């Protein structure tokens, strides 16, 4: 039986660490072997709107705007050099 292809819509800001995105794109979770990642780059306010509208599943932002409808988690904390 062929497994369905699952598309994960990911947004990132232009300031997101490229290493983080490379690692994300290399992951292949066992429950989703046919996962496809659709990556888009936008600024934080646009990414927030895309999350709220449902056109993105997840976004990586350098500075997440306040929103009662969204939750966030710190993934990486690096000082600017």
N, CA, C and O atoms as a Maestro MAE file, in Angstrom:
{
 s_m_m2io_version
 :::
 2.0.0
}

f_m_ct {
 s_m_title
 :::
 protein
 m_atom[324] {
  # First column is atom index #
  i_m_mmod_type
  r_m_x_coord
  r_m_y_coord
  r_m_z_coord
  i_m_residue_number
  s_m_chain_name
  s_m_pdb_residue_name
  s_m_pdb_atom_name
  i_m_atomic_number
  :::
  1 25 0.837 -1.176 0.000 1 A "UNK " " N  " 7
  2 3 0.000 0.000 0.000 1 A "UNK " " CA " 6
  3 2 0.887 1.245 0.000 1 A "UNK " " C  " 6
  4 15 1.790 1.363 0.828 1 A "UNK " " O  " 8
  5 25 0.640 2.148 -0.899 2 A "UNK " " N  " 7
  6 3 1.426 3.369 -1.018 2 A "UNK " " CA " 6
  7 2 0.958 4.403 0.001 2 A "UNK " " C  " 6
  8 15 -0.242 4.628 0.163 2 A "UNK " " O  " 8
  9 25 1.920 5.033 0.692 3 A "UNK " " N  " 7
  10 3 1.573 6.051 1.670 3 A "UNK " " CA " 6
  11 2 1.367 7.400 0.997 3 A "UNK " " C  " 6
  12 15 2.017 7.725 0.003 3 A "UNK " " O  " 8
  13 25 0.447 8.179 1.559 4 A "UNK " " N  " 7
  14 3 0.146 9.498 1.012 4 A "UNK " " CA " 6
  15 2 1.318 10.450 1.236 4 A "UNK " " C  " 6
  16 15 2.082 10.311 2.191 4 A "UNK " " O  " 8
  17 25 1.436 11.402 0.348 5 A "UNK " " N  " 7
  18 3 2.443 12.442 0.485 5 A "UNK " " CA " 6
  19 2 1.864 13.536 1.381 5 A "UNK " " C  " 6
  20 15 0.740 13.993 1.168 5 A "UNK " " O  " 8
  21 25 2.622 13.942 2.360 6 A "UNK " " N  " 7
  22 3 2.215 14.986 3.288 6 A "UNK " " CA " 6
  23 2 3.086 16.209 3.035 6 A "UNK " " C  " 6
  24 15 4.311 16.098 3.003 6 A "UNK " " O  " 8
  25 25 2.468 17.380 2.852 7 A "UNK " " N  " 7
  26 3 3.216 18.615 2.631 7 A "UNK " " CA " 6
  27 2 3.170 19.469 3.888 7 A "UNK " " C  " 6
  28 15 2.095 19.770 4.408 7 A "UNK " " O  " 8
  29 25 4.338 19.853 4.368 8 A "UNK " " N  " 7
  30 3 4.468 20.745 5.509 8 A "UNK " " CA " 6
  31 2 4.846 22.119 4.974 8 A "UNK " " C  " 6
  32 15 5.884 22.274 4.330 8 A "UNK " " O  " 8
  33 25 4.014 23.107 5.236 9 A "UNK " " N  " 7
  34 3 4.255 24.473 4.768 9 A "UNK " " CA " 6
  35 2 5.000 25.230 5.861 9 A "UNK " " C  " 6
  36 15 4.459 25.491 6.935 9 A "UNK " " O  " 8
  37 25 6.253 25.579 5.566 10 A "UNK " " N  " 7
  38 3 7.148 26.206 6.536 10 A "UNK " " CA " 6
  39 2 7.522 27.596 6.052 10 A "UNK " " C  " 6
  40 15 7.883 27.790 4.891 10 A "UNK " " O  " 8
  41 25 7.431 28.556 6.956 11 A "UNK " " N  " 7
  42 3 7.868 29.902 6.651 11 A "UNK " " CA " 6
  43 2 9.081 30.248 7.494 11 A "UNK " " C  " 6
  44 15 9.250 29.726 8.597 11 A "UNK " " O  " 8
  45 25 9.918 31.120 6.978 12 A "UNK " " N  " 7
  46 3 11.085 31.570 7.729 12 A "UNK " " CA " 6
  47 2 11.343 33.035 7.411 12 A "UNK " " C  " 6
  48 15 11.043 33.518 6.319 12 A "UNK " " O  " 8
  49 25 11.904 33.722 8.389 13 A "UNK " " N  " 7
  50 3 12.300 35.094 8.134 13 A "UNK " " CA " 6
  51 2 13.661 35.080 7.459 13 A "UNK " " C  " 6
  52 15 14.376 34.082 7.542 13 A "UNK " " O  " 8
  53 25 14.031 36.158 6.799 14 A "UNK " " N  " 7
  54 3 15.354 36.203 6.164 14 A "UNK " " CA " 6
  55 2 16.495 36.144 7.188 14 A "UNK " " C  " 6
  56 15 17.651 35.927 6.825 14 A "UNK " " O  " 8
  57 25 16.162 36.338 8.463 15 A "UNK " " N  " 7
  58 3 17.177 36.364 9.517 15 A "UNK " " CA " 6
  59 2 17.331 35.012 10.209 15 A "UNK " " C  " 6
  60 15 18.121 34.893 11.146 15 A "UNK " " O  " 8
  61 25 16.602 34.006 9.776 16 A "UNK " " N  " 7
  62 3 16.684 32.678 10.376 16 A "UNK " " CA " 6
  63 2 18.024 32.040 10.026 16 A "UNK " " C  " 6
  64 15 18.496 32.132 8.893 16 A "UNK " " O  " 8
  65 25 18.626 31.394 11.019 17 A "UNK " " N  " 7
  66 3 19.913 30.731 10.821 17 A "UNK " " CA " 6
  67 2 19.788 29.676 9.718 17 A "UNK " " C  " 6
  68 15 18.965 28.769 9.835 17 A "UNK " " O  " 8
  69 25 20.586 29.774 8.652 18 A "UNK " " N  " 7
  70 3 20.507 28.807 7.555 18 A "UNK " " CA " 6
  71 2 20.775 27.366 8.009 18 A "UNK " " C  " 6
  72 15 20.225 26.428 7.431 18 A "UNK " " O  " 8
  73 25 21.611 27.181 9.031 19 A "UNK " " N  " 7
  74 3 21.901 25.836 9.545 19 A "UNK " " CA " 6
  75 2 20.634 25.182 10.084 19 A "UNK " " C  " 6
  76 15 20.405 23.993 9.865 19 A "UNK " " O  " 8
  77 25 19.813 25.954 10.786 20 A "UNK " " N  " 7
  78 3 18.557 25.444 11.332 20 A "UNK " " CA " 6
  79 2 17.647 24.948 10.213 20 A "UNK " " C  " 6
  80 15 17.055 23.875 10.331 20 A "UNK " " O  " 8
  81 25 17.532 25.695 9.160 21 A "UNK " " N  " 7
  82 3 16.670 25.315 8.039 21 A "UNK " " CA " 6
  83 2 17.232 24.096 7.315 21 A "UNK " " C  " 6
  84 15 16.473 23.213 6.915 21 A "UNK " " O  " 8
  85 25 18.553 24.034 7.141 22 A "UNK " " N  " 7
  86 3 19.174 22.867 6.511 22 A "UNK " " CA " 6
  87 2 18.873 21.607 7.298 22 A "UNK " " C  " 6
  88 15 18.543 20.572 6.719 22 A "UNK " " O  " 8
  89 25 18.985 21.690 8.628 23 A "UNK " " N  " 7
  90 3 18.680 20.531 9.476 23 A "UNK " " CA " 6
  91 2 17.206 20.144 9.361 23 A "UNK " " C  " 6
  92 15 16.880 18.960 9.278 23 A "UNK " " O  " 8
  93 25 16.323 21.127 9.355 24 A "UNK " " N  " 7
  94 3 14.897 20.862 9.230 24 A "UNK " " CA " 6
  95 2 14.593 20.131 7.920 24 A "UNK " " C  " 6
  96 15 13.844 19.154 7.907 24 A "UNK " " O  " 8
  97 25 15.164 20.597 6.851 25 A "UNK " " N  " 7
  98 3 14.898 19.997 5.539 25 A "UNK " " CA " 6
  99 2 15.488 18.593 5.405 25 A "UNK " " C  " 6
  100 15 15.057 17.819 4.550 25 A "UNK " " O  " 8
  101 25 16.468 18.260 6.243 26 A "UNK " " N  " 7
  102 3 17.073 16.932 6.159 26 A "UNK " " CA " 6
  103 2 16.324 15.886 6.995 26 A "UNK " " C  " 6
  104 15 16.574 14.690 6.847 26 A "UNK " " O  " 8
  105 25 15.415 16.321 7.864 27 A "UNK " " N  " 7
  106 3 14.676 15.381 8.709 27 A "UNK " " CA " 6
  107 2 13.660 14.577 7.905 27 A "UNK " " C  " 6
  108 15 12.996 15.107 7.015 27 A "UNK " " O  " 8
  109 25 13.551 13.312 8.227 28 A "UNK " " N  " 7
  110 3 12.550 12.433 7.624 28 A "UNK " " CA " 6
  111 2 11.922 11.608 8.737 28 A "UNK " " C  " 6
  112 15 12.384 10.502 9.016 28 A "UNK " " O  " 8
  113 25 10.874 12.125 9.381 29 A "UNK " " N  " 7
  114 3 10.243 11.400 10.488 29 A "UNK " " CA " 6
  115 2 9.686 10.059 10.035 29 A "UNK " " C  " 6
  116 15 9.123 9.968 8.944 29 A "UNK " " O  " 8
  117 25 9.831 9.006 10.854 30 A "UNK " " N  " 7
  118 3 9.380 7.665 10.472 30 A "UNK " " CA " 6
  119 2 7.876 7.590 10.174 30 A "UNK " " C  " 6
  120 15 7.451 6.796 9.334 30 A "UNK " " O  " 8
  121 25 7.084 8.399 10.847 31 A "UNK " " N  " 7
  122 3 5.638 8.360 10.602 31 A "UNK " " CA " 6
  123 2 5.243 9.047 9.294 31 A "UNK " " C  " 6
  124 15 4.143 8.831 8.784 31 A "UNK " " O  " 8
  125 25 6.139 9.875 8.753 32 A "UNK " " N  " 7
  126 3 5.863 10.599 7.518 32 A "UNK " " CA " 6
  127 2 7.031 10.443 6.539 32 A "UNK " " C  " 6
  128 15 7.729 11.418 6.259 32 A "UNK " " O  " 8
  129 25 7.250 9.242 6.019 33 A "UNK " " N  " 7
  130 3 8.409 9.048 5.131 33 A "UNK " " CA " 6
  131 2 8.288 9.809 3.816 33 A "UNK " " C  " 6
  132 15 9.299 10.081 3.168 33 A "UNK " " O  " 8
  133 25 7.078 10.156 3.413 34 A "UNK " " N  " 7
  134 3 6.876 10.855 2.143 34 A "UNK " " CA " 6
  135 2 6.612 12.341 2.342 34 A "UNK " " C  " 6
  136 15 5.963 12.971 1.508 34 A "UNK " " O  " 8
  137 25 7.108 12.907 3.439 35 A "UNK " " N  " 7
  138 3 6.866 14.314 3.717 35 A "UNK " " CA " 6
  139 2 7.600 15.199 2.712 35 A "UNK " " C  " 6
  140 15 8.746 14.936 2.345 35 A "UNK " " O  " 8
  141 25 6.924 16.232 2.287 36 A "UNK " " N  " 7
  142 3 7.528 17.253 1.433 36 A "UNK " " CA " 6
  143 2 7.441 18.572 2.182 36 A "UNK " " C  " 6
  144 15 6.411 18.879 2.783 36 A "UNK " " O  " 8
  145 25 8.508 19.350 2.151 37 A "UNK " " N  " 7
  146 3 8.535 20.635 2.830 37 A "UNK " " CA " 6
  147 2 8.483 21.735 1.781 37 A "UNK " " C  " 6
  148 15 9.320 21.795 0.880 37 A "UNK " " O  " 8
  149 25 7.493 22.599 1.911 38 A "UNK " " N  " 7
  150 3 7.382 23.771 1.049 38 A "UNK " " CA " 6
  151 2 7.851 24.956 1.869 38 A "UNK " " C  " 6
  152 15 7.191 25.333 2.838 38 A "UNK " " O  " 8
  153 25 8.983 25.554 1.499 39 A "UNK " " N  " 7
  154 3 9.623 26.616 2.272 39 A "UNK " " CA " 6
  155 2 9.388 27.969 1.611 39 A "UNK " " C  " 6
  156 15 9.534 28.113 0.398 39 A "UNK " " O  " 8
  157 25 9.021 28.958 2.423 40 A "UNK " " N  " 7
  158 3 8.841 30.315 1.921 40 A "UNK " " CA " 6
  159 2 9.551 31.284 2.857 40 A "UNK " " C  " 6
  160 15 9.627 31.039 4.061 40 A "UNK " " O  " 8
  161 25 10.068 32.372 2.319 41 A "UNK " " N  " 7
  162 3 10.759 33.385 3.105 41 A "UNK " " CA " 6
  163 2 9.984 34.685 3.033 41 A "UNK " " C  " 6
  164 15 9.704 35.198 1.950 41 A "UNK " " O  " 8
  165 25 9.639 35.215 4.207 42 A "UNK " " N  " 7
  166 3 8.926 36.488 4.310 42 A "UNK " " CA " 6
  167 2 9.340 37.164 5.606 42 A "UNK " " C  " 6
  168 15 10.016 36.560 6.439 42 A "UNK " " O  " 8
  169 25 8.936 38.416 5.777 43 A "UNK " " N  " 7
  170 3 9.177 39.120 7.023 43 A "UNK " " CA " 6
  171 2 8.180 38.675 8.085 43 A "UNK " " C  " 6
  172 15 7.125 38.126 7.767 43 A "UNK " " O  " 8
  173 25 8.522 38.915 9.348 44 A "UNK " " N  " 7
  174 3 7.730 38.417 10.474 44 A "UNK " " CA " 6
  175 2 6.242 38.779 10.415 44 A "UNK " " C  " 6
  176 15 5.414 37.903 10.662 44 A "UNK " " O  " 8
  177 25 5.860 40.023 10.102 45 A "UNK " " N  " 7
  178 3 4.419 40.327 10.055 45 A "UNK " " CA " 6
  179 2 3.670 39.508 8.997 45 A "UNK " " C  " 6
  180 15 2.536 39.084 9.222 45 A "UNK " " O  " 8
  181 25 4.308 39.290 7.846 46 A "UNK " " N  " 7
  182 3 3.677 38.480 6.787 46 A "UNK " " CA " 6
  183 2 3.568 37.017 7.205 46 A "UNK " " C  " 6
  184 15 2.553 36.368 6.950 46 A "UNK " " O  " 8
  185 25 4.617 36.500 7.848 47 A "UNK " " N  " 7
  186 3 4.587 35.119 8.322 47 A "UNK " " CA " 6
  187 2 3.492 34.933 9.364 47 A "UNK " " C  " 6
  188 15 2.803 33.913 9.375 47 A "UNK " " O  " 8
  189 25 3.338 35.924 10.239 48 A "UNK " " N  " 7
  190 3 2.290 35.862 11.255 48 A "UNK " " CA " 6
  191 2 0.917 35.792 10.598 48 A "UNK " " C  " 6
  192 15 0.077 34.990 11.005 48 A "UNK " " O  " 8
  193 25 0.686 36.609 9.603 49 A "UNK " " N  " 7
  194 3 -0.596 36.580 8.885 49 A "UNK " " CA " 6
  195 2 -0.814 35.238 8.195 49 A "UNK " " C  " 6
  196 15 -1.928 34.714 8.200 49 A "UNK " " O  " 8
  197 25 0.232 34.679 7.605 50 A "UNK " " N  " 7
  198 3 0.118 33.376 6.941 50 A "UNK " " CA " 6
  199 2 -0.193 32.264 7.944 50 A "UNK " " C  " 6
  200 15 -0.948 31.343 7.632 50 A "UNK " " O  " 8
  201 25 0.381 32.345 9.140 51 A "UNK " " N  " 7
  202 3 0.062 31.371 10.185 51 A "UNK " " CA " 6
  203 2 -1.399 31.494 10.607 51 A "UNK " " C  " 6
  204 15 -2.101 30.494 10.752 51 A "UNK " " O  " 8
  205 25 -1.845 32.733 10.803 52 A "UNK " " N  " 7
  206 3 -3.228 32.963 11.224 52 A "UNK " " CA " 6
  207 2 -4.232 32.532 10.160 52 A "UNK " " C  " 6
  208 15 -5.321 32.061 10.488 52 A "UNK " " O  " 8
  209 25 -3.872 32.690 8.893 53 A "UNK " " N  " 7
  210 3 -4.787 32.310 7.806 53 A "UNK " " CA " 6
  211 2 -4.767 30.809 7.532 53 A "UNK " " C  " 6
  212 15 -5.651 30.284 6.855 53 A "UNK " " O  " 8
  213 25 -3.748 30.116 8.063 54 A "UNK " " N  " 7
  214 3 -3.648 28.681 7.849 54 A "UNK " " CA " 6
  215 2 -2.850 28.286 6.624 54 A "UNK " " C  " 6
  216 15 -2.778 27.102 6.296 54 A "UNK " " O  " 8
  217 25 -2.246 29.250 5.937 55 A "UNK " " N  " 7
  218 3 -1.453 28.889 4.765 55 A "UNK " " CA " 6
  219 2 -0.048 28.401 5.132 55 A "UNK " " C  " 6
  220 15 0.659 27.860 4.282 55 A "UNK " " O  " 8
  221 25 0.360 28.590 6.394 56 A "UNK " " N  " 7
  222 3 1.605 28.021 6.913 56 A "UNK " " CA " 6
  223 2 1.287 27.120 8.089 56 A "UNK " " C  " 6
  224 15 0.372 27.391 8.866 56 A "UNK " " O  " 8
  225 25 2.059 26.037 8.213 57 A "UNK " " N  " 7
  226 3 1.923 25.139 9.359 57 A "UNK " " CA " 6
  227 2 2.834 25.562 10.509 57 A "UNK " " C  " 6
  228 15 2.489 25.401 11.680 57 A "UNK " " O  " 8
  229 25 3.994 26.101 10.160 58 A "UNK " " N  " 7
  230 3 4.997 26.488 11.151 58 A "UNK " " CA " 6
  231 2 5.840 27.600 10.540 58 A "UNK " " C  " 6
  232 15 5.993 27.683 9.321 58 A "UNK " " O  " 8
  233 25 6.386 28.458 11.408 59 A "UNK " " N  " 7
  234 3 7.257 29.526 10.922 59 A "UNK " " CA " 6
  235 2 8.395 29.739 11.912 59 A "UNK " " C  " 6
  236 15 8.222 29.590 13.122 59 A "UNK " " O  " 8
  237 25 9.542 30.085 11.386 60 A "UNK " " N  " 7
  238 3 10.712 30.421 12.184 60 A "UNK " " CA " 6
  239 2 10.951 31.917 12.023 60 A "UNK " " C  " 6
  240 15 11.244 32.408 10.933 60 A "UNK " " O  " 8
  241 25 10.815 32.633 13.148 61 A "UNK " " N  " 7
  242 3 10.912 34.087 13.124 61 A "UNK " " CA " 6
  243 2 12.025 34.564 14.032 61 A "UNK " " C  " 6
  244 15 12.313 33.938 15.053 61 A "UNK " " O  " 8
  245 25 12.649 35.663 13.668 62 A "UNK " " N  " 7
  246 3 13.645 36.268 14.545 62 A "UNK " " CA " 6
  247 2 12.959 37.061 15.648 62 A "UNK " " C  " 6
  248 15 13.516 37.198 16.737 62 A "UNK " " O  " 8
  249 25 11.773 37.582 15.395 63 A "UNK " " N  " 7
  250 3 11.032 38.357 16.387 63 A "UNK " " CA " 6
  251 2 9.547 38.173 16.121 63 A "UNK " " C  " 6
  252 15 9.010 38.734 15.166 63 A "UNK " " O  " 8
  253 25 8.876 37.381 16.968 64 A "UNK " " N  " 7
  254 3 7.464 37.074 16.744 64 A "UNK " " CA " 6
  255 2 6.578 38.176 17.309 64 A "UNK " " C  " 6
  256 15 6.672 38.506 18.491 64 A "UNK " " O  " 8
  257 25 5.719 38.746 16.472 65 A "UNK " " N  " 7
  258 3 4.777 39.750 16.961 65 A "UNK " " CA " 6
  259 2 3.797 39.133 17.959 65 A "UNK " " C  " 6
  260 15 3.513 37.937 17.894 65 A "UNK " " O  " 8
  261 25 3.284 39.944 18.878 66 A "UNK " " N  " 7
  262 3 2.304 39.484 19.857 66 A "UNK " " CA " 6
  263 2 1.015 39.077 19.156 66 A "UNK " " C  " 6
  264 15 0.523 39.796 18.286 66 A "UNK " " O  " 8
  265 25 0.471 37.927 19.534 67 A "UNK " " N  " 7
  266 3 -0.807 37.463 19.004 67 A "UNK " " CA " 6
  267 2 -1.408 36.471 19.996 67 A "UNK " " C  " 6
  268 15 -0.755 35.514 20.411 67 A "UNK " " O  " 8
  269 25 -2.658 36.716 20.368 68 A "UNK " " N  " 7
  270 3 -3.345 35.804 21.286 68 A "UNK " " CA " 6
  271 2 -3.685 34.483 20.599 68 A "UNK " " C  " 6
  272 15 -3.962 33.490 21.272 68 A "UNK " " O  " 8
  273 25 -3.667 34.464 19.274 69 A "UNK " " N  " 7
  274 3 -4.048 33.272 18.515 69 A "UNK " " CA " 6
  275 2 -2.880 32.355 18.187 69 A "UNK " " C  " 6
  276 15 -3.087 31.254 17.678 69 A "UNK " " O  " 8
  277 25 -1.657 32.790 18.471 70 A "UNK " " N  " 7
  278 3 -0.468 32.001 18.142 70 A "UNK " " CA " 6
  279 2 0.353 31.727 19.383 70 A "UNK " " C  " 6
  280 15 0.359 32.512 20.330 70 A "UNK " " O  " 8
  281 25 1.045 30.602 19.363 71 A "UNK " " N  " 7
  282 3 1.990 30.306 20.440 71 A "UNK " " CA " 6
  283 2 3.367 30.119 19.812 71 A "UNK " " C  " 6
  284 15 3.488 29.749 18.645 71 A "UNK " " O  " 8
  285 25 4.381 30.376 20.595 72 A "UNK " " N  " 7
  286 3 5.736 30.257 20.082 72 A "UNK " " CA " 6
  287 2 6.644 29.546 21.059 72 A "UNK " " C  " 6
  288 15 6.360 29.468 22.254 72 A "UNK " " O  " 8
  289 25 7.734 29.033 20.535 73 A "UNK " " N  " 7
  290 3 8.766 28.360 21.332 73 A "UNK " " CA " 6
  291 2 10.132 28.847 20.861 73 A "UNK " " C  " 6
  292 15 10.368 29.027 19.666 73 A "UNK " " O  " 8
  293 25 11.008 29.053 21.807 74 A "UNK " " N  " 7
  294 3 12.371 29.420 21.480 74 A "UNK " " CA " 6
  295 2 13.095 28.178 20.986 74 A "UNK " " C  " 6
  296 15 13.169 27.175 21.696 74 A "UNK " " O  " 8
  297 25 13.622 28.241 19.785 75 A "UNK " " N  " 7
  298 3 14.329 27.108 19.191 75 A "UNK " " CA " 6
  299 2 15.831 27.313 19.282 75 A "UNK " " C  " 6
  300 15 16.577 26.370 19.547 75 A "UNK " " O  " 8
  301 25 16.270 28.529 19.067 76 A "UNK " " N  " 7
  302 3 17.703 28.823 19.034 76 A "UNK " " CA " 6
  303 2 17.906 30.241 19.525 76 A "UNK " " C  " 6
  304 15 17.171 31.145 19.128 76 A "UNK " " O  " 8
  305 25 18.883 30.447 20.375 77 A "UNK " " N  " 7
  306 3 19.180 31.767 20.919 77 A "UNK " " CA " 6
  307 2 20.659 32.052 20.709 77 A "UNK " " C  " 6
  308 15 21.516 31.555 21.441 77 A "UNK " " O  " 8
  309 25 20.937 32.860 19.698 78 A "UNK " " N  " 7
  310 3 22.316 33.220 19.392 78 A "UNK " " CA " 6
  311 2 22.471 34.732 19.388 78 A "UNK " " C  " 6
  312 15 21.592 35.436 18.889 78 A "UNK " " O  " 8
  313 25 23.566 35.247 19.931 79 A "UNK " " N  " 7
  314 3 23.782 36.697 19.870 79 A "UNK " " CA " 6
  315 2 24.199 37.103 18.462 79 A "UNK " " C  " 6
  316 15 24.855 36.344 17.748 79 A "UNK " " O  " 8
  317 25 23.809 38.304 18.080 80 A "UNK " " N  " 7
  318 3 24.265 38.824 16.798 80 A "UNK " " CA " 6
  319 2 25.725 39.242 16.947 80 A "UNK " " C  " 6
  320 15 26.099 39.886 17.927 80 A "UNK " " O  " 8
  321 25 26.541 38.873 15.973 81 A "UNK " " N  " 7
  322 3 27.956 39.232 16.046 81 A "UNK " " CA " 6
  323 2 28.364 40.059 14.863 81 A "UNK " " C  " 6
  324 15 29.525 40.453 14.757 81 A "UNK " " O  " 8
  :::
 }
 m_bond[323] {
  # First column is bond index #
  i_m_from
  i_m_to
  i_m_order
  :::
  1 1 2 1
  2 2 3 1
  3 3 4 2
  4 3 5 1
  5 5 6 1
  6 6 7 1
  7 7 8 2
  8 7 9 1
  9 9 10 1
  10 10 11 1
  11 11 12 2
  12 11 13 1
  13 13 14 1
  14 14 15 1
  15 15 16 2
  16 15 17 1
  17 17 18 1
  18 18 19 1
  19 19 20 2
  20 19 21 1
  21 21 22 1
  22 22 23 1
  23 23 24 2
  24 23 25 1
  25 25 26 1
  26 26 27 1
  27 27 28 2
  28 27 29 1
  29 29 30 1
  30 30 31 1
  31 31 32 2
  32 31 33 1
  33 33 34 1
  34 34 35 1
  35 35 36 2
  36 35 37 1
  37 37 38 1
  38 38 39 1
  39 39 40 2
  40 39 41 1
  41 41 42 1
  42 42 43 1
  43 43 44 2
  44 43 45 1
  45 45 46 1
  46 46 47 1
  47 47 48 2
  48 47 49 1
  49 49 50 1
  50 50 51 1
  51 51 52 2
  52 51 53 1
  53 53 54 1
  54 54 55 1
  55 55 56 2
  56 55 57 1
  57 57 58 1
  58 58 59 1
  59 59 60 2
  60 59 61 1
  61 61 62 1
  62 62 63 1
  63 63 64 2
  64 63 65 1
  65 65 66 1
  66 66 67 1
  67 67 68 2
  68 67 69 1
  69 69 70 1
  70 70 71 1
  71 71 72 2
  72 71 73 1
  73 73 74 1
  74 74 75 1
  75 75 76 2
  76 75 77 1
  77 77 78 1
  78 78 79 1
  79 79 80 2
  80 79 81 1
  81 81 82 1
  82 82 83 1
  83 83 84 2
  84 83 85 1
  85 85 86 1
  86 86 87 1
  87 87 88 2
  88 87 89 1
  89 89 90 1
  90 90 91 1
  91 91 92 2
  92 91 93 1
  93 93 94 1
  94 94 95 1
  95 95 96 2
  96 95 97 1
  97 97 98 1
  98 98 99 1
  99 99 100 2
  100 99 101 1
  101 101 102 1
  102 102 103 1
  103 103 104 2
  104 103 105 1
  105 105 106 1
  106 106 107 1
  107 107 108 2
  108 107 109 1
  109 109 110 1
  110 110 111 1
  111 111 112 2
  112 111 113 1
  113 113 114 1
  114 114 115 1
  115 115 116 2
  116 115 117 1
  117 117 118 1
  118 118 119 1
  119 119 120 2
  120 119 121 1
  121 121 122 1
  122 122 123 1
  123 123 124 2
  124 123 125 1
  125 125 126 1
  126 126 127 1
  127 127 128 2
  128 127 129 1
  129 129 130 1
  130 130 131 1
  131 131 132 2
  132 131 133 1
  133 133 134 1
  134 134 135 1
  135 135 136 2
  136 135 137 1
  137 137 138 1
  138 138 139 1
  139 139 140 2
  140 139 141 1
  141 141 142 1
  142 142 143 1
  143 143 144 2
  144 143 145 1
  145 145 146 1
  146 146 147 1
  147 147 148 2
  148 147 149 1
  149 149 150 1
  150 150 151 1
  151 151 152 2
  152 151 153 1
  153 153 154 1
  154 154 155 1
  155 155 156 2
  156 155 157 1
  157 157 158 1
  158 158 159 1
  159 159 160 2
  160 159 161 1
  161 161 162 1
  162 162 163 1
  163 163 164 2
  164 163 165 1
  165 165 166 1
  166 166 167 1
  167 167 168 2
  168 167 169 1
  169 169 170 1
  170 170 171 1
  171 171 172 2
  172 171 173 1
  173 173 174 1
  174 174 175 1
  175 175 176 2
  176 175 177 1
  177 177 178 1
  178 178 179 1
  179 179 180 2
  180 179 181 1
  181 181 182 1
  182 182 183 1
  183 183 184 2
  184 183 185 1
  185 185 186 1
  186 186 187 1
  187 187 188 2
  188 187 189 1
  189 189 190 1
  190 190 191 1
  191 191 192 2
  192 191 193 1
  193 193 194 1
  194 194 195 1
  195 195 196 2
  196 195 197 1
  197 197 198 1
  198 198 199 1
  199 199 200 2
  200 199 201 1
  201 201 202 1
  202 202 203 1
  203 203 204 2
  204 203 205 1
  205 205 206 1
  206 206 207 1
  207 207 208 2
  208 207 209 1
  209 209 210 1
  210 210 211 1
  211 211 212 2
  212 211 213 1
  213 213 214 1
  214 214 215 1
  215 215 216 2
  216 215 217 1
  217 217 218 1
  218 218 219 1
  219 219 220 2
  220 219 221 1
  221 221 222 1
  222 222 223 1
  223 223 224 2
  224 223 225 1
  225 225 226 1
  226 226 227 1
  227 227 228 2
  228 227 229 1
  229 229 230 1
  230 230 231 1
  231 231 232 2
  232 231 233 1
  233 233 234 1
  234 234 235 1
  235 235 236 2
  236 235 237 1
  237 237 238 1
  238 238 239 1
  239 239 240 2
  240 239 241 1
  241 241 242 1
  242 242 243 1
  243 243 244 2
  244 243 245 1
  245 245 246 1
  246 246 247 1
  247 247 248 2
  248 247 249 1
  249 249 250 1
  250 250 251 1
  251 251 252 2
  252 251 253 1
  253 253 254 1
  254 254 255 1
  255 255 256 2
  256 255 257 1
  257 257 258 1
  258 258 259 1
  259 259 260 2
  260 259 261 1
  261 261 262 1
  262 262 263 1
  263 263 264 2
  264 263 265 1
  265 265 266 1
  266 266 267 1
  267 267 268 2
  268 267 269 1
  269 269 270 1
  270 270 271 1
  271 271 272 2
  272 271 273 1
  273 273 274 1
  274 274 275 1
  275 275 276 2
  276 275 277 1
  277 277 278 1
  278 278 279 1
  279 279 280 2
  280 279 281 1
  281 281 282 1
  282 282 283 1
  283 283 284 2
  284 283 285 1
  285 285 286 1
  286 286 287 1
  287 287 288 2
  288 287 289 1
  289 289 290 1
  290 290 291 1
  291 291 292 2
  292 291 293 1
  293 293 294 1
  294 294 295 1
  295 295 296 2
  296 295 297 1
  297 297 298 1
  298 298 299 1
  299 299 300 2
  300 299 301 1
  301 301 302 1
  302 302 303 1
  303 303 304 2
  304 303 305 1
  305 305 306 1
  306 306 307 1
  307 307 308 2
  308 307 309 1
  309 309 310 1
  310 310 311 1
  311 311 312 2
  312 311 313 1
  313 313 314 1
  314 314 315 1
  315 315 316 2
  316 315 317 1
  317 317 318 1
  318 318 319 1
  319 319 320 2
  320 319 321 1
  321 321 322 1
  322 322 323 1
  323 323 324 2
  :::
 }
}
